[in-house]
C-alpha cells in the first residue's frame, strides 16, 4: 500500500512528444520532475495486491492559510466513507484564509425526495465527513461548507 506520482518508464505509441510552439514547457512539465520517467501529472495509489487507483491531478491544489492541499487527497478520504458515492472539492475566495474549501458529495442509496429524517441524517453525515477529514489530514483541511448534490460536474472524459 503506497501512493505517489504516476510516472511511466517506457515510451508508448500514443505518447505526446511536444507541446506546439513550446517544447521547453513540455520538457519541464513531463520529463524534468522525475528524470528518466514520463510524469503524467496524476497521483496514484498501489495496493498490496498490485492494483492501481488513480487519485487525481497532483497540480489541482488549494492554498488554505498557507497550506497547499490537493483536492484529490480530500476527495479520496471522503469517498472511503460508506455513505458517499462520489465527491468533489473546490476552492473559493475567502477573506481571511485567502482560499476556502467547499465539499460536494453524492450520497449512496438516498432517495432525492428527502423526508425530514433523512435531512437530519445528511446533516449528521456532513459533520462526520468534516471530522473524518480533520482526523486523517488536519483541522485546517476540513471544508467550510459541505453540500449534498444530485450529481457532480464531470470532464469530457468522465
Secondary structure in CASP SS format (residue, H / E / C, confidence):
PFRMAT SS
TARGET T0000
AUTHOR 0000-0000-0000
METHOD secondary structure of the structure
MODEL  1
X C 1.00
X E 1.00
X E 1.00
X E 1.00
X E 1.00
X E 1.00
X E 1.00
X E 1.00
X C 1.00
X C 1.00
X C 1.00
X C 1.00
X C 1.00
X C 1.00
X C 1.00
X C 1.00
X C 1.00
X C 1.00
X C 1.00
X C 1.00
X C 1.00
X C 1.00
X H 1.00
X H 1.00
X H 1.00
X H 1.00
X H 1.00
X H 1.00
X H 1.00
X H 1.00
X H 1.00
X C 1.00
X C 1.00
X C 1.00
X C 1.00
X C 1.00
X C 1.00
X E 1.00
X E 1.00
X E 1.00
X E 1.00
X E 1.00
X E 1.00
X E 1.00
X E 1.00
X E 1.00
X C 1.00
X C 1.00
X C 1.00
X C 1.00
X C 1.00
X E 1.00
X E 1.00
X E 1.00
X E 1.00
X E 1.00
X E 1.00
X C 1.00
X C 1.00
X C 1.00
X E 1.00
X E 1.00
X E 1.00
X E 1.00
X C 1.00
X C 1.00
X E 1.00
X E 1.00
X E 1.00
X E 1.00
X H 1.00
X H 1.00
X H 1.00
X H 1.00
X H 1.00
X H 1.00
X H 1.00
X H 1.00
X H 1.00
X C 1.00
X C 1.00
X C 1.00
X C 1.00
X E 1.00
X E 1.00
X E 1.00
X E 1.00
X E 1.00
X E 1.00
X E 1.00
X E 1.00
X E 1.00
X E 1.00
X E 1.00
X C 1.00
X C 1.00
X C 1.00
X E 1.00
X E 1.00
X E 1.00
X E 1.00
X E 1.00
X E 1.00
X E 1.00
X E 1.00
X E 1.00
X E 1.00
X C 1.00
X C 1.00
X C 1.00
X C 1.00
X C 1.00
X C 1.00
X C 1.00
X C 1.00
X H 1.00
X H 1.00
X H 1.00
X H 1.00
X H 1.00
X H 1.00
X H 1.00
X H 1.00
X H 1.00
X H 1.00
X H 1.00
X H 1.00
X H 1.00
X H 1.00
X H 1.00
X H 1.00
X H 1.00
X H 1.00
X H 1.00
X H 1.00
X H 1.00
X C 1.00
X C 1.00
X H 1.00
X H 1.00
X H 1.00
X C 1.00
X C 1.00
X C 1.00
X E 1.00
X E 1.00
X E 1.00
X E 1.00
X C 1.00
X C 1.00
X C 1.00
X C 1.00
X C 1.00
X C 1.00
X C 1.00
X C 1.00
X C 1.00
X C 1.00
END
